[in-house]
Amino acid sequence: MKHYFVAQIRINDHKEYEKYLENFDEIFSRFKGEYLAIDESPALLEGEWDYTKSVLVKFDSKKDFEDWYFSEDYQKILKHRLKAAKCDSILVEGID
């Protein structure tokens, strides 16, 4: 069953965030995820929006997501994103 990783990000320290991005694509490419959207100016339709970036990634299974997210290599760079930004993220199970 497909799973979707949704991240809402407000970057506070761009230099620190760049440390995250430096190795992100190389690490991400080794796993079975697919970028569906990366938007730095999404249209607010309802409520309040306190972020500077939205990311949507699709995985074919929860295991594929976990293999990426909990991998040693991703965890090494994740600390830079968490230090550089306020991040709210969720994993959503798709409808098959």
Secondary structure, DSSP 8 states (H G I E B T S, - for coil): --EEEEEEEEES-HHHHHHHHHHHHHHHTTSSEEEEEEESS----SS----SEEEEEEESSHHHHHHHHTSHHHHHHHHHHHHHEEEEEEEEE---
